[in-house]
Amino acid sequence: MGKQKKTSGKGDSPTTARTGLADNVPPAEQHAAKKLGEWLLRDRYVFLWIAACAVLGSVVGFIAGTGSTGFSAAPVEPNLRQQNLGDRIRSNSLFQLMTFKSVWDDWLDRFVVWAIETERDLEAAEYARNPSHPRIFAVLREAVVREKGGYVHPDLGFLVPAPSGAARGLGMVRDSYQKCQSRCLPGTAEEKAREKEERRVAQSSSETYPLPDNFQYRQEEILLKIPLNFQMTRRSAMNLLSGLMPATIQERDSLHELDDAVLLALFLAHERGVGRYSRWTPYIASLPSNPSCGYSEAMRPYMLDAIYALREEIGVDVQGWPTELDRASKYAYRIAEALNLLYGPHIQSPMAVSSLQNIQWALCQVASRATAAKEKYGGLRLVPMLDLINHDENAGEFIELKGTERVKDHHFIDATEDDTGAFVVRSLRHGRRKPLKKGQELLANYNVPDYSPLDWFVSLGFVPPERWSPWEKIEPAFPRVRQDGPFAKESSPTSDLWDKHGPEILKSIKDTEL
């Protein structure tokens, strides 16, 4: 037996010894690696030449770029030849394509603009779908506090759903200033004097600088203060609508003959149509797209279900309510038709909403959200932020300031003449101050004792618990304060308007159908 051939390693084949490839490498890859190795050995000078050219080009380019300054740290303005050369290079199509210039820049700019506009449209759509968005409340708060005398407690915000059972409400979303509701300002004049003396004694005993005699307490017990300038009133509606209506319209159908509710509805409908350029945009954004008044066509199925629930689950006497609801709906529709025929062509409406639908929406908002006030500035007003508060019979009422209130006269505020007509809201329960914590709702008594359960349901879309029991209307000794609204007496100016132009409206409807 002959001697075995000596190999370069244990278990290596002759081929593996020469190429350094493992046994587990497939034959095809071994062949490719062998060819690559042979080419590198044969043409390695080619790689050396390419590397040398790259290094030499870098050095020459660096020296040419530095110009006559060499490696000087001080920047030197390039000469004219270098500037011309750079301009020609930058204007080259290949250079612009590689560096995302020209067409790419324009495309990128348009893409950025599209992205920004899309995000803005999505946000606007989100706000339109959700009037309870926290940012809507933040914008509305900013609009109120920017008015002279306006105030919104920093801890207030939307509570969705509301603890009172409503879809949303106004309450405390933080506890930042909760202690100040009960400690920073006592409620009555006697409490203020006692608190002032206690603080004076406490500071004197600690050898600190005593309080001055004219020390003024901050009035943190007031949670909302909406000045007259940021309220929709008869006066502000007349000032706007008078400039929109032609002289012929005003001579034939004077705006002065309309009641407060109708004027406010026209005013609100127009401002909604103006859109983002309206001063009232923050307020309108907070209003629901489907108001909660009982005669709303969009809410009709839910209102009929609510009538059934009131009868079956609570035992409310709802005999004849569906018929009355239908009658109120037809009456409100006739009013909207008359207003649209006479004044609709002269007010703005949103693009996706007809003028008739816009006026119907505004009438429903006024019926369910308007606040009774002193006749001097309009017996009925739309008060932003105030209409977000839900009803509770045991809570405090909305307070309209006269401008003459003084703490020394046992009032809770030192008002000025500029505060005349402003509405303020405090947290009260059974006549006593009720500091609110996070998650607790601010409530108020709507103070409409002459409303029957059906009146509540038709105008506001719900019946409060104090009206669930059998109720009988008693005529008051004095005239009612609130005589206007979509459901006023048949002798109201709005009814007269329908009697005057009803045949014309019906004829126009028949002509349209034909």
Buried (B, 14 or more C-beta within 10 A) or exposed (E): EEEEEEEEEEEBEEEBEEBEBEEEBEEEEBEEBBEEBEEEEEEEEEEEEEEEEEEEEEEEEEEEEEBEEEEEEEEEEEEEEEEEEEEEEEEEEEEBEEEEBEEEEEEEEEEEEEEEEEEEEEEEEEBEEBBBBEEBBEBBBEBBBEBEBBBBBBBBBBBEEBEBEBEBBBBBBEEEBBEBBBEBBBBEBEEBEEBBEEBBEEEEEEEEEEBEEEEEBEBBBBBBBBBBBBBBBBBBBBEBBEEBBEEEBEEEBEBEEBBBBBBBBBBBBBBBBBEEEBEBBBBBBBBBEEBBBBBBEEBBEBBBEBBEEBBEEEEBBBEEBBEBBEBBBEBBBBBBBBBBBBBBEBBBBBEEBEBBBBBBBBBBBBBBBBBBBEEEBBBBBBBBBBBBBBBBEEBBEBBBBBEEBEBEEEBBBBBEEBBBBBBBBBBBEEEEBBBBEEEBBBBBBBBBEEBEBBBBBBBBBBBBEBBBEEBEEEEEEEEEBBEBBBBBEEEBBBBEBBEEBBEEBEEEEEEEEE
